[in-house]
Amino acid sequence: MSKKVLFIAYHFPPIGGSGVQRSLKYVKYLPMYEYKPLVCTVKNGHNFAYDYTLLDEIPNEAKVYRSNSGETLLLREIIEKTSAVLRKLKRSKKNNESNTDIKKIGVSQDTIKDKIFRYLEYNYFIPDTKIRWYKHAINDIKKRILVENDIDIIYSTSSPYTDHLIALEIKKYTNKPWIADFRDPWVGNVFIANNYSKKRLKMEAQMERAVIENADKIIMVTDTITENYKKSYPEYADKFITITNGFDSSDKVDIAVDNEKFIINYSGILTEGQSPDTLIRALEKLCCEDEKFRKNLKVNFTGLVIPQYEFMIRNSKINENIIINSYMTHEEVVKQMSKASINFVILADRSESRGVFTGKIFDYILAERPVLGIMPSNGVASNLINNRELGLSIDHGEVDKVCEFIKLIYNKWLSNEEVRIASIERCQDFDRRYLTKQLSSIMDKLI
């Protein structure tokens, strides 16, 4: 008889993006290990990406409960529409100014809009903007899910960290075992906590400690993060365990490398610190040296690219070779990766990146194409690329080494040589089925 796991996850299909994959694949494969997922998620959550094709991967054995997100989407729409109107008014008043001035006006208004959102987030939404879902999720779990089901265990995943606060309340309410899964660190995470006030940091530290104290097991995605948390909470060191992200071999598609264009592909978010400068300078150099290379080259950026990097890309000497795509479905992204001759990944040039895996690396494993990593050396991601011979990981600024690697793969492409990397064979321990088995084993021991 299947055991029932209450699965608390704000980020769940049809919400898209890389963060959804971990939760979705657990739900997909847990029934193989005699667990019935009861998913508590949102009805109409706000996210930068949606992928309705992912709904097809939810197994029949799972039951999904959707509650009100509590998010003031109307306020967001008002701010965005007001910003757009202000831009039009400014442009109509200054129609004699240069295009450069008009662009500056647009940037200014976007900055005002962003500042409004940031002010609300930093001062009212703690630990994150999804805290508005908290009371709705609690109410739905207590009055609906727990009434209809006798659960055996609780699982929550972050980010958002609100998921863990919901699980904490349900843990106290039911006294059932609870696994808290951290896709990213919480307190001390420099990627999200910049400019937070001391008061907010103190509040979040208290929240995190409450989660650590009350959860029965805490899962991290890399050994580096696990060890850091053990040092921060030595009295709870035995609670921490690592289960990495991974790839789903059933997502594999058999698509040949594009033979008309030499494609270099980037899939995913390109945000603060993930500067494409090293790659762009390398490609500019190669295009300058070889006109044929310029004609053959195509560079794809698919996903959210922050304005400063989009500006860098648009104003590069190879801008005509670059395409910036909006968000694609996961299925479309996998196909695009397979057509590429090189898939590249960038991590921020800071020491914290050494402890970070990025989900796109595992999708690249599935594509079985050479991987170019631009990131700090001797990190978990760079070591994976180099030690498993998936391609080459290079530090930021090493333009000549990037050129050498690209030329090596380009010459193979010109000669119609095989560019396939046997990455799936080399990385079986990252298969989602195997990783879900690890999770189910932890659950078995707690029940």
PyMOL commands that set and color helices and strands:
alter all, ss='L'
color gray80, all
select helices_A, chain A and resi 18-33+52-57+73-93+99-124+129-148+162-174+198-214+223-232+234-239+249-251+277-289+291-296+307-314+319-321+330-339+351-355+359-367+380-387+399-414+423-426+428-430+432-446
alter helices_A, ss='H'
color red, helices_A
select strands_A, chain A and resi 3-8+35-42+63-67+153-158+178-182+217-220+240-242+262-267+297-302+322-325+342-346+371-374+391-394
alter strands_A, ss='S'
color yellow, strands_A
deselect
rebuild
show_as cartoon
